[in-house]
């Protein structure tokens, strides 16, 4: 059968199936609407029950709350009619529009009753007193209906207890019943709330019959009111109309006529299109694919139709096939000429490799293919683990989709070993999973790494020896200096007024030089301790460090100079070695106080601001003599002094120590200065790891 006839048969089959589906859909729609009808009926019944329960809730709440009044208990015990009239009667008849209330004492003797007679109220409660306890047995409130001359009245009752007994554990002090008549206005109100037509009849089993009609969309249901003895007393008959069903049935008939007309027209159009527009393009496409020649569809590609698009895709497919063949050749060339060994593995066997693999492992392709990867490994790896076991773990992880990269000790075919970096990556081609293995020889890198470790070890030993030398030399140098100082002092005292003036001055120079030399050695020791006596950094409050320096180390200098150290705003918390940051701040603050102008009171300001990369910048500004621009870079050099000892004491090591401390924290240090105006020394240190709120009040100046 030719394609045209096949298409016609397919179209006819589709139309038949489509018509059957429409009819089945109608059947299912009717069934679904029937389900919706029943669900709506159940929902309507449930909603009605909820509304009835809701409108009764106010009466029930009043009955419960009234029985907890201590005034109610007193009124029942004293038979206080005046209280009942002023409290209960007003609430029942005026505030809540209830139609009756009956109150009994604990002996079930009537104490008070009130209500609206035109609403069916009768002074004598129509329920036997001996049934009160039975009705309220284990319940907070009871609920039932009674029949009156005006209709059916809904009753809620509860036992009376004092407010001090909310759990109702004591003997009841009385009984309280309240009622509401289901009259025409009350029923009309409920009908509006439920959108139902509602009627109440005396109980009759015939009224229980379900008169619901699915075709007409009418929903009927009944609700039974029970008396105090739980026997049916009345029946509420309610109904509503589901008009959508009539509309759906009518619309379906119209839709069927429209569908038949549409289906006939559509069938004629489809048959025409199949005959004229499908057979010819399909024939051209078939010849193109059979003869692998796009000349048959050259004109077809110009048509603005799906067949024109298909013809274009076929031409593009032929072009991409040629490009794919070219790319495959390029990939093979890259694969074969790569500098790393590349192997293709399926499961745990090699199925392909490049030329570099043969060179690296020193074997032929046949010796690689179908072999397992762990045969090119020694029995155990450097960590002592079995090579086969460890290799299978990596392969299993790679198959699970987790790329692997690790170092491995390989065997060449001649059993010589070499260190390699291995990468395993899984990919899927067709329905098969493959593992691409890249092996890179890192023997030279490993040797260089070992040599680097050896050099680092030697360097560390040399640094340690240097530190030991500085420490020992400094201590050994201090001993003769102490003797020079001590004996020089003794000579100065014993030879006082016995030496020539020039000899006395020279002796003073010698002692003063020994003192300066001792301070320089102490400075060297302090410089070496920055590295040798360092502690782990921790979060500290810089405000506390400054406060302690002013109170202890710098207190004498501050008092003698009447100096002022000002912290305009609270300083941040930083992450540093607490001992070294203390030494750093002491050196910089002491410099700010020491290099002051003779005619001015020394003032030092400490401020801070955020810096990049989690650092903070601390600035210490003084009103001192300042520094000339040509010396700004050299002042951090060891033993570099800009003034003579007569003018300002010092060894020239303090700022060098500051620079080394800051650099240990990976920070920077510098100075900005105007001669005659003052200087600002700044440095950056890491901010605190854990943000700690400052205990100082923001904006409050801290002055001494």
N, C-alpha and C positions, 0 to 999 in steps of 0.2 A: 504494500500500500504506500502511495506517495505521501509526501509530507503534508500536502494540502488537504487530502482526505483525512489524514490522521488528525490534523488540526480541527477540521470540521467535526469529526467524531468527538474530539476532546471538548470542543465548545458546547456541543449538544449535551454531552455528559455533565459538563459543568453547570449548564442551565437546569438540567433535571435535578442535579444535586443541590443547586442553589434554591430551587423551588421547594425541594424537600426540606432543606434547612429552614426556609422561611416558615413552612407549615409546622415544623418541629419547634421552631422558635415561638410560634404562636401558642402551641400546646404548653411549652415550658413557661411562657409568659402568663397564660391563664393559671397554670399551677402555681407560679410564683405569686401572682396577684391573690390567689386563694390563700397562700401562706401569709401574705401581707395582711389580707382581710382578717385572718384568724389572729395574727399578731396584734393588729390594731384593736381587735375585740378584747384580747387579753390585756393590752395596755390600757384600754378604756376602763375595763373592770378594775384594774389595779389603781388607776388614777382616781376613779370614783371612791374606792376604799380609802385611799390616802387622804382625799379631800374630806370624807366623812370623819376620818380619824383626826384630821387637822382642826376641823371646826369644833370637834368635841374636846380638843386639847385645852382650850381656854377654860371650859367648864371643869375638866379634870384637874387642871392646875389650881383653880380656885378651891375645889373641894379638898385638895391635899394641903394647900397653904393655910386655909382657914383652920385646919385641925391642929396647927402648931402654935396658935395664939395662946399665950398665958391668960389674956383677958377672956378668951373663949372658955378656957377651963374654969376660971372663976365664975363666969356668968352661968355656965351649966351647973356648977355645984351650988350656986346661990339662987339659981332660977331668976336671974336678973333680966326681966322682960324689957326694962327701959334700955339696957345696953344692947339687947338684940335688936330693938326697933331702931336705935340710933346708928348701929354699926352694920349689922347683917342685912336688915331690911332695906336700908339705903343702897348698899352695894348690890343687892340682888335685883331689886326692882328698878333702880334708877341708873346706876353706873354700868352694870353689865347686862341689863335686860334679860336676866334669867326669869323663869316662870314659877319657880317654887323652891323652898328650902324647908327641910324638916330636921330638927335637932332633938336628940334624945340624951338622957344622962346615962351613967354607967349601968343602971338597972334597966335600961331600955324603955324607960318611961318618957313620954313626950315632954319636952321642956318648952319648945317654941317652934312655930311654923308660920310661914308667910308666903304669899305668892299672888299671882294674877288669876282670878277666877275665870275671866273671859278667855284665858289661855289654858284652861283645863285644870287649874290648881284645886286640890281638895285638902282641907286642913288635916284630915286623918290620913296618915301615910298608908297606902294600900298594900304594904308588904308586911307579913307577920314578923313581929319583933324577934321571935326565936330564930329566925333565919339570918339575922345580922352577922353573927359570928361565922356562920357557914359561908356567907357571901364574901367576907373579908378574911377568910382563913389563909394565912401566909401571903396576903396581898396588901399593898399600900392603899390601893383604891379599887373599888368594884364598879362595874358598868353593866347596865341592862335597860330595858324599855318597859314602860307601863302604858296601859290603855286608859285614856281619859275621855270625857264627853266631847272634847274638842279635837281629839286625835291621839297620836302616839307621842309620849314624852320620854326623852332620853335622860337617864338618871346616872349620876356619879356619886359614890359615897366613900367615906373614910372614917376611921376611928380617930377620936380626939385625944391628943397627948399634950403634955406641957412642953414648952420650948426646950427645956433642959433634957428632954429624952428624944433626940432626933432619931435614934436607932429603934424607937418603939419597943423597948424591952419591958416597960412597966405595965401595970394594968390600965386599960383604956379608961379615960374619964367620961367618955360619952361617944355618940355616933352622930355623924353629920351627912346629910344627903341633899344634893342640889339637882334641879331638873330644868330642861329646856324643851319646849314643845316644838315638834316638827309641823308647824302650821304652813299655810300657803306661802307667806312671805319668806319663811326660812327655806322652804323647798325651792322657791323661785331663785333665791340667792345662790343656793348650791347648783341649780341648773345653769345659771350664768357662769359659775366658776368652772363647770365641767363641760359646758356646751352640749348638754343632754336634755332630753325630754323625760321628766321624772314624775312618777305617780306612786302613791302608797296605798296598798290594799291590805285588809285583814288577811291573815295567812290562809292560803288555799293551795294545795299541791298542784292543781291544774295550772296555776299561774307560773309554775316553775318550768314549763315547757319552753324550749328555745325556739323563738320565732324568727331568728336571724335568716336573712335571704341574701345569698351571695350575688345572684343575678341583679337584684334591685339595689344592692349595696346598703341594705339595712342591717344594723347591728342591734340586737336585743339582748339584754341580760337582766338578771334579778339579783337582789341583795336582801338577805333575811335579817330581821331584827328579832332578838330573843328576849324573853322576859327574865325575871329574877330566878326562875326555876330552870333556865337554859332551854325552855321549850320555845319553838318558833311562835312569834306573836304577830308579826306583820311582814309583808313583802314589799320591797321597793322595786318597781318595774321601770327600767330606763331604756331608751333607745336613741340612736343617732343614725344619720344617713351618710353612706360612702358613695358620693355621686360620681367619682372618677371611673368606677367600673362600667357604668352605662356609656360614658364617653369613650372608654377604651374599646368596648364591643362595637360601637358604631364606627369608630375610626378604623378598626381592623377591616371591616367590610370594604370601606372606601380604599384602604391601602391595598387590598388584594386586587381590586380592579386596576388601580394605578400600576401595581407591580406587573400584572400580566401584560398590560400595554407597553410598559417600559421594557420588559424582557423580550417581547416580540421585536420591537424596534432595535434593541441592542443586538439581538441575534442576527438580524438582517445586515446590520452595519459590520459586525464582526466577520460574517461570511464574506462580505464584499472585500474587506481589508485583507483577509487571509488569501483570497484568490489573487488579488492584484498586487499587494505590497509585501507579502512575506515569501512566497515561493521563489521569486526571482532572486532577491538578495541572498536567501539561504543557499541557492544553487551556486551563486558566485563565490560565497564564502567557502562552501564545500570544495569547489574546484581549487581555490587558493591553497587550502590546507592540504589537499591531496597531492598537488603538484609543487608545493613549496614555492609559489610564484605569486607575488603581489600584483602582477599586471592585471589579474582578473578583477580586483577590487579597487583599481585606481579611480574609476569614475564613481564607484559606490562611496568612497571616502568623502566626496564632495557633497553628498546628500546630508541635509540637516535632520537626521533621524537616528534612532537607536542603532539601526544597521550601519549607518554611516560612522557612528561612534565605534561600533564593533570592528568595522573595517579598519578604522584608524588604530584601534588597540592591537589588531593583528599585525599591522605594519610596524607599530612601535615594538611589539613583541619580537619580531624578526630582527629589528635594529638592536634591541637590548640583548638578544641572544648572541649577536655578534660581539657586542661590547663585553658580555659576560665571558665569552670564550677568550677575549683579549685580556680581561682582568685575571682570569684563571691562569693564563700564561705568566702575567706579571707577578701574581702571588707565588707561583711556583718558583719564579726566578728569585724573589725575595727570600722565600723559604730556603732555597738551596744556597744562597750567598750570604745568609745572616752570619754575624760574628759569634753568636751564641748557638749552642746546641739546642735544636728544637725537635721534640719527639711527639708523636701522636699516639695516644694510648686509649684502648678500649677495654674497660674493666681493669684487669691488671696485666695486660700484655701490650707491647709496642706493636703498632701496625704501620708506622711510617717514621722517617727521620730525614734530616737534611745532611748535606755534605760535612758541615762543621761537626756533627755528631760522630761521624766516622773518624774524623781527624782527632777529636778530643779523646775518644775511647780507644782509638788505635785498632779498629776492627772493620770488617766488611758489613754491608747492609744486611746480608743474609744472617750474619751472626747477631744482629740487633733485632730484626723482625721476629715476631711471635715469642720473644723472650720476656721474662718477667723482670721488672725494674731492679729488684733487690739482688739479682745475680751480679750486678755491677757495683756491689758494696762489700766491704769486709764484714766478717761475722758480727762485729759489734762497732757501734759508733763511739766517738770520744767520751760521751757521757756514760758509757758502760751498757747501754740498752742494746737489745738484739736488733740488728738492722732490718730483718724481715718484718718483725712485729711492728717496729716503729714506722716503716715505709707503708705498711697496710693501714695504719691509723691515719696517716696523711692522705692516702688515696681515698679512704672511706669518707673523710671529712670533705674532700674536694667533690666527690660524687654527691654528697649531701648539699652542695651548693655553697660551700664555704671556701673561698680561694685560699690557698696555702702558699706561704713563702718562708723558707727556712734554709739553714746551712747544713751541708751534708758531706760526709767523707766518702768519696767514690773510689772504685777500682777501675783502672783501665783493663783492657783485655789481657795485658801481660802482668796483671796483679799489682802494678805500681799504683800508689794512691795519690789523690789530689783533692784539695778543698774546693767546694762548689757552693754556689747559691742557687737554690732550686725553687721554681714557681710552678704551681699546679692550678689550672683554671678549667672548669667544666663548661662545655657548650653542647647544644643539641643540634643535630642535623638530621632532618627527616624524623624518624622515630628512634634514632640511636643517640646515646650519650657518649661523648668523647672527652678525654682529658688532654689538654695541651700542656706539655712539660717543657720548660725552658731551663737549661743547665748552663750556668756561667762559671767559668774557671776563676776562682778568687785566691789561688795559691799565692800569687805575688802580693795581693792585698793583705792576706793573713800574715805573710812574712813582714810586710811593712808595719802592720798593726803591732806585731810582737816586738819589732825593733822600737816602735814609738813607746810602748809600755816600758821597755828596758831603759830608754833615754829619760822618760818621765821619772822612773824610779831613781836613776842616777842623779837627776836634777833635784828631786826631793831630798835625797841624802846630802847633796851639796848644800842645799838651803838650810837643812837642819844643822850641818856642821858650821855653816856661816852664823846661824843664830846662836849656837853654843859658843862660837868664838867671840861674838860681840858681847854676850853676857859675861863670859869669863874674863875677857880683856877689860871690860868696863869695871868689873869688881876688882881685878888685880891692879888697875890703874888708880883706883880710889884709895887703896891702902897707902902708897907712898905720898899721895896728895894730902891725906889726913895727917901723916907725919910731918910733911912740910908745913902745913897749916899750924899744927900743934907746937912744933919746935920753933917755928917762926914767931908765934905768939909769945912763947916763953922768952926768946931772945929779945923781942920788942920790949917786954916788961923789964928783963934783967939789965939790958943795955940802955934803958931810957936815960936820956941826958948824958950818955957817955960817948955816943957816936957823933960823927960830924953830921950836919944837916943833910948832906947828899947821901951818906950811907943810910941814915934813918929813912929817907924817901925811897931808896932802892929796896930796903927790907920791906917797906909797906907795899911796894909794887909786887914783890915776890909773893907775899901773903895774899894780896888781892888777886894775882894771877892764879894762884892755887885754888882760891874760892871759885873763880870763873871757870877753871878747868873742871872742878867738881860738879858745877851746875851743868856744864856741857855733857859730862858723862851721864849725869842723871837724865838729861834730855835724850841721849842716845838710848839709854835703857827704856825710857818711856816710849820712844819710837819703835824699838824692837818688840815691846809688849803688845803693840797694836795687833801683831800677827800671832805672837807666841802665847799671849794670855787672853785671847779672845773668848767670848761666851756666845751661846746661841742667842739670836735676836728674840725679842718678845714685845708684846704691845705695852707701851708705857705712856703715861700722861706727862707731856713736856712741861706743863704748868708746875707739876710737883718738883721736877728737876730744878727749874729756875728758882722756885721758892726755897728749896734746900740750899742751893748755892748762895743765895742772898743771906740766908740765916747762919750758915756755917763758913764755907771756904772763903767767901768774898766779904764777909761781914766787917772785918777789920778795915779792909781797903775802903769799903763804902762809908764807914763811920769816919775814918780819917779824912777822906776827901769830901764828905758831905754830898756824896754822889746820889744820883737818881737813876733807878732802873725801872722803866715803864713798860707795861704790857697792855696796850690799849684794848685788845680783844683777846678772849681765851685762845690759847694755843692748841693745836690739834694733838690727837693721840698718834704715835708713830711706832713702827716696828723695827727696833734696833737693839744693839747691845747696850744695856742700861749703863754699864761702867764707862764705856767709851763715849757714849753721847754726853755723859756727865763731864768727862774730861774735855770734849769738844766745846761744849757750851762754856765751861770755866775758862778755857784759853781765849775764846773770842770775846767774852764779857770782860775779862781782865785786860785784854788789849784795848778795848773800847774805853775803859776807865783810865788805864795807864797813860795812853798817848793823848792827854787832854791839854788844852791851852792853859797856861799859868793863870790867866785872869778870868777864867770861866769855871763854873761848877760843872763837873762831868755829868752828862746825861746820855743814857743808852736806851733805845727803843727796840723792842722785840716784836716782830709781826710775822704773819704767815699767810700763804695763799696756795691754792691747788696748783700742781704741776702735771705734766703729761705722764702717762704710763703708770698711774697709781702712786705718784710721788707727791710730796708737799715741799714747798720752798720756804725756808726759814730765813728771815732777814734781821740782822743786828746793826742798827744805825747809831752812830755816835756823833757828838759835836766837837770832835777832837781836831788835831792839827792837819789831818788829811794826808794823802800820799800823792806824790807827783806821778803823772801818767807813765813816765818811762820806767817806773819801778813796780807797776801793778802786776806784771807777769812774774817778776823775780822774787816777790816777797815770800812765796811758798817754797823757795829753794832752801835746803838745809844750810844753817849758819849764815844765811843772808840777813845782815842787819843794816838799817838805814840811818841809825843814830849811834853815837858813842855811848859807852857805859855811864859817862858823867851825866848825859842828858836823860837817858832812859835805860833802865836795867833790862837784861835779857840775854838769851843764848843764841837766838835765831833758829830755834828748833820747834817752837810752839806751833807756828802755822804749818810747818812741814808735817807735824803729827796730825793736825786738823785735816790736812789734805788726805793723808793716808787713811784716817778713820772714815771720812766721807766716801772715798773710793772703795773701801771695804763694803759699804752698804750699796754699791753700784750707783752712787750719786755723783754730783758735781759740786765744786766750790769755786767761788770767785769773789771779786771785790770791785766796788764802784766808789770813786772818791773824787772830792774837789778840794784841793789844797786850801787850808785855812778855814774851811767850812765843816768838813767831817767826812766820814767813810761809812759805807754800808757793806759789811761782809755777808754773803748769802751762801747757802748750801741746800741741796735737795737730798731727802731721805725717804724711804718707803712709808706710805701711810699705814695705819694700823690694819691688821688683817681683819679683826672684828671691830665693827664700828661701835665706839663707846661714847655715850653722850657726855659732854663736858659738864663738870659740876660747877663751873664758874658761870656767873650771870653774863649773858651776851651784852656787849657794849659798855661794861663797867670797867673803868680804868684801874690798873693795879700799880700803884706808885710807891717808891721808897725814896 
